[in-house]
Amino acid sequence: MPVFDLLKRITGIFKSLNIPYMLSGSMAMNFYSVTRATRDIDIVVHIQEKNIENFISNLNDFYFNKETIKKEIRKKGMFNIIDFKSGFKVDIIILKDTDYFLQAFKNKKISNELGYEIYVISLEDLILSKILWIQQLQSEKQKEDIKMLLNSDNIDIQYINKWINNLNLNTFGLI
């Protein structure tokens, strides 16, 4: 499947440059028994300014804006790159320096389900990331995703509730 080939290529770039990352968003749902078709990949990265040029030099197979990448890394924002081969988009989110985001990054899981090692956001933090998303844009698709993820086994609901309270999040009656 082309999107999984792209995932392997982009995570391979991060690994080769020793840039810590974790898969997030709808693609990550596939690792929690919730199949979700998507045409983009969301990856959170902990990239530092000293790695910018090396990272950019590895993007020959992608459309990107060099100045946007530099600016977004410096301000801890996000940017996207588009794969020439498949046309798929990769959203690259720079790790924010807050208690919650640092903890979520620390909680990432290792998966070998695709035949290679990949770091994936934890189930609880995936749920929380979708709750954070609907604070700004009340997407029905995100709400459906949250409901499906909440049906998974072995959820640490206390962890989720702790961060809902700490971040003062509206759960829209989903939890």
N, C-alpha and C positions, 0 to 999 in steps of 0.2 A: 504494500500500500504506500503510495507516494508520500503521504504525510508522515508516516513512521520512518521512511528513509530520510526525509528532511530532518526529523527529530534526531536521528542518529548522527547525521552530519553536523548539525549545529551544536549538539552536546559534545561531540568529538572535538570541536573547535575550543569550547570552554575547557574541556579536560586537558587538551594539549597545551593550553596557556595557563593552566593552574588557576582558572577563574572559577570560584565556587558558584554553583547555580542550583536551582530547583525548578522543575516543571510545575506549573500552576494552571489555573483556568479550566476550561472545558475538556481539554486534552487529558488533564490529570484525572478526570472522573473515570476514565477508562481503566485506571489502576485500582478502582474501588468498586468493581462489578457494576458500574453504571455506564453503559455504552452511550456515548454522546458524539455524534458526527459533528465535525468542525473543520473549517478550512484555515484555521490559524492556530498558532502555538503561542502560549504565554510562558515566558521563562523569567524568573526573578534571578538576578545576578548580583554578586558582590564584586564589582569591578572597580579598580582604582585608576586614578588618572595616569599613573605610570604604565598601565596596560593598554591604554587607548590605541596607540599606534600599532602595536602588535595585533590587537583584536581587529582593527580595520584592515590590516594587511592580509587577513585570513578571509575576507568577505568577497573574494573575486567572483563567486557564483551568485551574488546577491545584488539587488538594487538597493542603494542606501544613500543618505545624505550625510557626508562626513561631518559637516559643521553641526548638524542636528545631533548626531551621536555625541560629539564632544560636549556640546552645551547640556544635553540631558544627563550625561554621566556626571558632569560637575554639579548640576542642581538636584541630582538624585530623582530624576523624572523617569520618562520612558520614551522609547523610540521604536521604530519598526524597520525591518529589513524584508525584502521580498525576494524569494527564490526565483531565479530566472527559469529554471527547469520546470518547476511545477506551478508557479504562480502563487504558491501559498505564502502567507504573511507570517512572520515571527515577530511578536511583540516582546520587546526586551525591557523589563521593568527593573530599574536600579533599586537595590535594597535600601530601604529607608532606615535611618538611624533612630528608631524609636523602640521602646521596650517590647511592644507587641511584635513588630516586624522582625526584630532580632531574634525573639523567641521562636517565632514561626519558622524562621530560616534554620535555627538550631534543631528544630523538631523534624526536619525533612527526613524522608525514608529512602532507603536504597531498594530499588526493584531490579530484578533480572528477567522480568516477564517477557521482554522483547528480544531476549537472547544476548543482551549486553547490559552493563550496569548503568542505571540512570537514577538521578536523585529526583524525588517527587515530594511535593508538599504533603504534609500529614492530612489524614481525613478530617480531623477537627479544624485544622487551619484552612483547609479548602472550604469547609462550611462557613467559617468565619470570614474568609475572603469574599465569598459570595454575599454574605450579610453586609459586609462593608460596601460592596458594590451597589447593593440596592438602597443604601442610604442616599446615594446621589441620583441613581437612575432606577426607578422601580420596575425593572424588567420582569415580566411574567415568566420568561424562560429561566432567569436566575432563581426565581422563587420555586419553580418546578424542580430545578437542579437541587436546591437545598432540601426539598421534601424527599427526593429520591435518595440523597446522601444520608439523610437522617434515618432511613430504613436499613442502613448498613449495620453489620454486627460490630460489637466491641467499640462503641463510641464513648469517649470520655466526655460525657455531658457536663461534668463539673468544670472541666477546663474551658469548654465553650461558654458556659454561663459566667465563669470568672471574667473572661475577656469581654463578653457582652456588657457586663456591669462596669468593668474598668474603662471601657471605651464609650460607655453610655450609648449603646446601639439600640435602634428600634428593630425588633425582630418581625414586625408586621404579623404577629400571631403565628409565626411558623414554628416557634419553639415554646 
